[in-house]
Amino acid sequence: QVQLVESGGGLVQAGGSLRLSCAASGDTICISAMGWYRQAPGKERELVAAITKGGSTNYADSVKGRFTISRDNAKNTLYLQMNSLKPEDTAVYYCNADCPVDGRLPRTDDYWGQGTQVTVSS
């Protein structure tokens, strides 16, 4: 069992910056990949950025060049640095963690935080 708690959301003006944090606790040794997702009202949840345990990253096209995902494995913490924010970035941002599982399908357990609200005004 893994627990994830996001923090760092808030209200910012367009062009501003925020840094989101996700603190993992519980059986954190199982965690492999982690990521940030977001969901705006009336829209589907979408992947924003992901990072493997070894540091390989992937970003949605809409945030490339503006957002940076990172992780501190020693502190069991995931970060999302968000720069040049736009009103369309407004959403609830969720932290995700995957834990590989042997001997069954699906091959990973998926854990989610409670979300943190990011609102960008114009």
N, C-alpha and C positions, 0 to 999 in steps of 0.2 A: 504494500500500500504506500502510495506517494501522495503528499499534500503539496499544493502549489498556491502561493499567495502573491498576487500582483499588487504593485504600488507605483505611484508616480504620475498617474493621470491627472488631468485638470483642464482648465480653460486657458487657452492661449490665443493670441492674435495670429492671423495668417503671416507666414514668414518666420514665426518663432520656433522654439525648440522645446522638446521634452525628452526625458529619459525615463523609460519604464524599467522596473525591476520585477523579477519573479524569484521568490525564495522557495526552494524545494526542501521538504523535510520528509521523514519517514524512511522508507527503503530506497534511499537515493542512489545506492550503489548499482541498482538495476538500470538506471537511466542511460539510454544511448542518445538518440536524437532529441532535440528540443526545438520549439518554434513559437512564433507569435501569430495568432489569428485575429481577425477583427470582424465585427458584424454591426452594420448600421440598420436602423429600423426599416423593415420592409425588404431587406436584402439578405442574400445568402451569406453565411460565414465564409470567409476567404482567407487563404494563407497569405500572410504578409512576408514572413522570413523564416527560415529554418537553418539549423546548425547541427552538425554531427558532433559526436564526442571528440573527434579529432580536429574539429575546427572548420570543416568544409561548409560553405554557406550557399544559400539560394534565396533569391528575392523575387517578389512579384514585380512585374514590369513597372507598375505604377509608383513604386517606391525606390527603384534603383537610383543610386546616386544621392538619395536624400536620407535613407534609413541605414543603420548599421546594427546588425545583430552580433552579440558576443556572449561568452559564458565564462564563468570562473568556476571550474570544476571543484577546486579546493573549498570554495564557499558555497557550493551547490546553488549558484545564483545565475540567472539568465537576464540579459539586458537588451533593450532596444533603444538606441539613440535615434531620435527623430528630429531632423532638421528641415528647414524650409517647409514648414507645415502648411497644408492647404485645407480649405473648408471641407473638401471631399475626403480628408483623412478622418473626419469626425466619425467615431464608432466606439463600441465597447471592445477593448483589446483583451484577448485571452491568452494565457500561457498554456503551452502543451508540452507534455513529456511522454516519451515512448520507452517501454521496458520490454526487451525481448523475452519470450517465453518458449521453452522447449516442450515438445511432445504434444502440441495441440494447435489448432487453428482458432482464431487468428494467432499469428506468431508474435504479436506484441500486445501488451496492455497499454491503453491510452488514458492519460490523466489530464485533467483540466483544472485551471484555477477558476475563481469566481468572477473574474473580469475587472477591468478598471476603465472608467469613462474618460475618453479624450474628446474634447470639443474645441474646434478651431473656428474662430470668428473672423469675418471679413470686414 
